[in-house]
Amino acid sequence: MKLVKFILILLLVMANVTGLEAKKAAKKQVSVVDTLSIEAQQQFKYYFYPAVEAFLNRQYDKATALFLFCEELNPKDATTKMYIGMIYKAIGQTAMALDHFRLAYELNPNEYWYIYARVLLEQKQGDVALQIAEKQHVAQPKDLTVITFLQQLYLNINNIEKATLLQKEVDGIMGGMSSYSVQKKIQILRQAQRNADAAKLLDMYLEENPDDTRMLNMRGDMYWENGDEINALRCYEKTNSWANIANRYMDSMRYVEARAMWERQVEQTPGDQQAWIKLYLCMQEDTTVTLKEKKRVILRGLEEIENVQWDYYLVSILLEEEKIDSAIVVARAGRNIEGDAKYRVTLGIHLGDMYVQKAQYDSAYAAYEWVLALDPDNVYVLNNYAYTLAEHGNDLKKAEDMSQKAITKEPNNPIYLDTYAWIMHLKKQAVFAEHYISRALDLAQQENMGADVLKEIKEHYDIIFKRGTKK
């Protein structure tokens, strides 16, 4: 990741408090507790440490109740207010969170200015965050965290002059040619549109530090952005940054070259899940790649990684090969792998559809129920489940409810309208059946849907209007 993006993310994203940070805050609390009477200290600790534990376990209701007892015992305790603010932030009540962060800051500015300012930035209140940072710089003129944060705020509003002045303070603390200082100066120079000066500074640094991986990659990025691919590749190759090269090629839609780089990356780091996935994505974009080649990569990756997206790709390959039994085995295992819910849901859908194809309807219903537990509004499953249940499950009421939910969400989908019409026909509600099948057929013809879909809808239309019988 480029330096600029890294710093922006660091400053603009409100990170959750980690267990280590929370425990440090708990230790700092002891000095505050010591200002209370012995009895009050004991009471405070009795509530405070279980409150921290509950917070770390995300038991926010319990943590809130305990911290409120702490607040009652010591209304001027900054750490308690900070924790309550973190709870409000975690449950999405940002205004309340800001109020408590502000109180924590006012009670202990040196300790809590940063968290308050970060949340202000997140809420687009950069002017207030800037005031806090400037005030903190006066209070802690040698604190690198304060200087760096303030410097980034100046860069956010494109105040290059003030950011450059602060850089002198950074240089005084870190050294003018330290990696940290050089990265900051390059960021300032690039924002000031002085890219040539930034490149010159980076080259000077690399002459003295030729093995600095991060800076070599940064130089590669700069070469690439200037259209100098050859020198960019030289920088990346020095650090074995095959992923950097591969991503550059993918951005340029040069998938054959990207694939070669991802092959190097997975050879170098076989446990890199994203590298395997991107390797496969490149193969999908390359029209010259055969199904056999794709399967070979899938099976190689399967030996190294456990990833629900990877299982989804394997199921897709097996379905192309018409190996439905093998696909069922993989889909059943893959849907239970922790990961992107989108792929878990898709594997569940595949599983239900495959069971329908094999006429194993009870298993199909169970698979569809599993999907709906994860994604209750999935219209595809609502429709398929409803149709299968109406045809084979003898539960027209449940089928009707699901189908009605599907057409409510997508009222102009001819396939879903056809399902609802057919259920109405099976329930012998002719008026509704005729209305919905007519709409389904009209929309399907307007949208030039595929021959198989039109054939199915037309067949239902003829039966509903007593013009034919279902084969």
Secondary structure, 3 states (H helix, E strand, C coil): CCHHHHHHHHHHCCCCCCHHHHHHHHHHHHHHHCCCCHHHHHHHHHHHHHHHHHHHCCCHHHHHHHHHHHHHHCCCCHHHHHHHHHHHHHCCCHHHHHHHHHHHHHHCHHHHHHHHHHHHHHCCCHHHHHHHHHHHHHHCCCCHHHHHHHHHHHHHCCCHHHHHHHHHHHHHHHCCCCHHHHHHHHHHHHHCCCHHHHHHHHHHHHHHCCCCHHHHHHHHHHHHHCCCHHHHHHHHHHCCCHHHHHHHHHHCCCHHHHHHHHHHHHHHCCCCHHHHHHHHHHHHHCCCCCHHHHHHHHHHHHCCCCCHHHHHHHHHHHHHCCCHHHHHHHHHHHCCCCCCHHHHHHHHHHHHHHHHHCCCHHHHHHHHHHHHHHCCCCHHHHHHHHHHHHHHHCCHHHHHHHHHHHHHHCCCCHHHHHHHHHHHHHCCCHHHHHHHHHHHHHHHHHCCCCHHHHHHHHHHHHHHCCCCCCC
